[in-house]
Amino acid sequence: HPCASSAPITLSTAALMQADLLLVYATRGERATSRYLFVANEVKVVTSLEVFLLDVKTGVIPYAEAFEGIRTVKQSDEDDRLEETQRRAEREGILDVLRQTAVSLREFFAKG
C-alpha cells in the first residue's frame, strides 16, 4: 500500500516542523453498479473519506471518523463522454464528504 511507505516520512516531517497534530485522510469514489440505479445520462457515485488525527508527540489518535455519501450527477453539455460526468460526480462527491469532515472536525476542536 503506497500510503504505508510514506507514513514514516510524513510523521518525521511533522515532528521536524514541530507540529502538534497530523491530519491523515484517504478518499475513495466508486461508480454505483446496481442495475436498478442506472438512468440514462446520469451517474451515481459512492464516495467515502476516512480521517484521523495523530498526536505527533505521543502517537495517540484522539479523533477518527469515516464519512460516506452518494452523489447523483446528470450529464451536462460540457461533458463529451459519460466518463467525464463520472469524474465530475466523484469530485463533487468527495467535496461533499470533505465538508462533512470539516463540520465534524470543527465540533471536535470546539469541545476542547
C-alpha positions in Angstrom: 0.0 0.0 0.0 1.6 3.3 -1.1 0.3 5.2 2.0 2.1 2.8 4.4 5.5 3.6 2.9 5.0 7.3 3.2 3.7 7.3 6.7 7.1 7.3 8.5 8.3 10.1 6.3 5.2 12.2 6.9 5.4 11.6 10.6 9.1 12.6 10.7 8.3 15.7 8.7 5.5 16.7 11.1 7.9 16.2 14.0 10.6 18.3 12.3 8.1 21.1 11.8 7.1 20.8 15.5 3.5 20.1 14.6 1.3 19.0 17.5 -1.2 17.2 15.3 -1.1 15.4 12.0 -4.3 15.1 9.9 -4.3 12.0 7.8 -7.1 11.2 5.3 -7.9 9.0 2.3 -10.7 9.4 -0.2 -12.4 7.0 -2.5 -15.0 7.3 -5.2 -16.7 4.4 -6.9 -19.5 4.4 -9.5 -22.6 2.7 -8.2 -23.0 -0.6 -10.0 -26.5 -1.8 -9.2 -28.6 -2.2 -12.3 -31.5 -0.5 -10.5 -29.6 2.7 -10.1 -28.9 3.4 -13.8 -30.7 6.2 -15.5 -29.8 7.5 -19.0 -27.2 10.3 -18.9 -26.9 10.1 -15.1 -24.1 8.8 -12.9 -24.3 7.8 -9.2 -21.1 7.7 -7.3 -20.4 6.4 -3.8 -17.7 8.5 -2.1 -16.0 7.9 1.2 -13.4 9.6 3.3 -11.5 8.1 6.3 -9.7 10.5 8.5 -7.8 10.6 11.8 -5.8 13.0 13.8 -2.5 11.8 15.2 -0.8 13.4 18.2 2.8 13.7 16.8 4.4 13.6 20.2 2.5 10.8 21.9 1.3 8.7 19.0 -2.3 8.9 20.4 -5.2 9.2 17.9 -7.7 11.5 19.6 -10.1 11.6 16.6 -11.0 9.1 13.9 -14.1 9.1 11.7 -15.4 7.8 8.3 -17.8 9.5 6.1 -19.8 8.3 3.1 -22.1 9.8 0.6 -23.9 9.2 -2.7 -23.8 11.8 -5.4 -26.0 11.8 -8.5 -25.0 13.9 -11.4 -26.7 14.4 -14.8 -24.5 14.6 -17.9 -24.1 18.2 -18.9 -23.5 19.7 -22.3 -19.9 20.3 -21.3 -19.3 16.6 -20.7 -18.2 15.0 -24.0 -18.4 11.5 -22.6 -20.1 9.8 -19.6 -16.6 9.2 -18.1 -16.3 13.0 -17.7 -19.6 13.0 -15.9 -18.4 10.3 -13.6 -15.2 12.2 -12.8 -17.2 15.3 -12.1 -19.6 13.3 -9.9 -16.5 11.8 -8.0 -15.1 15.3 -7.5 -18.4 16.7 -6.2 -19.0 13.7 -4.0 -15.6 14.0 -2.4 -16.2 17.7 -1.8 -19.4 16.6 0.0 -17.6 14.3 2.3 -14.8 16.8 2.9 -17.5 19.3 4.0 -18.9 16.7 6.4 -15.4 16.1 7.7 -14.8 19.8 8.2 -18.0 20.2 10.3 -17.1 17.2 12.4 -13.5 18.4 13.0 -14.8 21.9 13.9 -17.1 20.2 16.5 -14.3 18.1 17.8 -12.0 21.1 18.3 -14.8 23.2 19.8 -15.2 20.6 22.6 -11.6 21.4 23.5 
